[in-house]
Amino acid sequence: MGFFALNKSPGKAINRRMSDTYLKFGKRRIALPGNRPLRIGLGLMLIGFGILGFLPILGFWMIPLGLLVLSVDLPSVRRFRRRLEVKWGRWRARRAAEKAASGVPHHGKHEPDKPARGA
């Protein structure tokens, strides 16, 4: 399972106030507007303001977020996001395998049989 997940669950007639479309980052869920044109406008606005990232308050972080929001509704952006996610996952797996093969301890933790520095 990837780091980013999209969900477009079918809406229920009982509760229309809650958004059934959301982005999932790890363990966090961020609700998106239920209206498709509003989501597309939000994604384009994030990308547009992200291009102006050199200005105060705005930032270049808005561009990937805008692409994620657009990937909910636009298949071409969704395919791009999915390809990027798969490549990133493969890179991380390859990197983890290389670290395991080289014997480097993970996250800089000391081995249990060796005393910690300064002890």
N, C-alpha and C positions, 0 to 999 in steps of 0.2 A: 504494500500500500504506500502511496506517495505521501509526501509532506503536505501537499496541497490537495484538497478535495472539493468538489463542487456537488451540490445537491439541488435538484429541481424536483421536489416531491409534489405529487398532485395536490392541488388545493382542496381544502374541505370547506363546504358551504357554511359550516357552523362558525368558524373562526377566521374571518377574512382580515382582521387587523394584524395578525402576526404574519411575517414573511415566511414563505415556504422555501425560499431560495436563499442559500447562504454559502459563504466561503469557510473552509475549515483549515486553520493553520495549526498543525500539531493537535493540541487538545482544545484550542479555542475555536469558537464558532462566531462568525460575524454575519449578521443578517443583512440581506440586500433588499432593496425595494422590490415589491411584487410586480410592479409595472415594468414591462420590457423596455419601452422607450425611455423611461426614467433611468433604468440600469445602464443603457447604452449612453445616455447623456452624462451620467455620473462617470463612467469609464473614460469617455472622451474628455470630460472636464479635468479629471485627474491627470491624464496624459498631457493635455494642454498646459496645465499649471506646472507639471513636472518638467516640461521643456524650459520653463522659466525658473528652474531650480537654483540658479545663481542668486536669485533675489532672497531677501530675508523671509522667513516663515515657510516659503515654498521649498520644495526639495526634489532632488532627482529620484527619491524613493517613491514618488507619486507615479512615475511611469510604469514600473512593474505592477504596482497595485491597480492602476487603470487597466492594464492588459489582463490581469486576473479577473476584474469585474467584466470586461468585455468578453472573456472566454466563456462566460455563462451562456451568452446568446449568439455569438458569432462562431460558426464552425471552423473557419480558417484560423482564428486566434486560438481556439480550443486545441486544434491540432498542433499548432506551434508550441503552446504551453505544455501539452502532453509530451511532445518530442523532447523538449528541454528538460522536463521532469525525468524522463526515462534516461537521458544522457547523464544527468546529474546523479541519479541513483546508481547507475553503472560506475561512474567515476568514484563515488563514495565507497562502493563495494570493493572496487579494485584497490583503492587507497587503503582500506581497512585490511584487505588480504596482504598487501605489501608490508604494512606495519606488523601484522601478526607473524609473517615469515621472517622479518628482520629481528624479532624479539624485543622490539621497543615497547616498554610498558605503556598502557593506555592512560591518557589524561595526566601523565606525570606522577602517578602514585608510586610510592616505593613498594618494593616487593616485601611480603610479610616476613621472610627470613632475614632480611637486612635491616639494621636499625635506621631510623630516619636521620636526616642531616642534623648535626648539632646535638644529637642525643648522646 
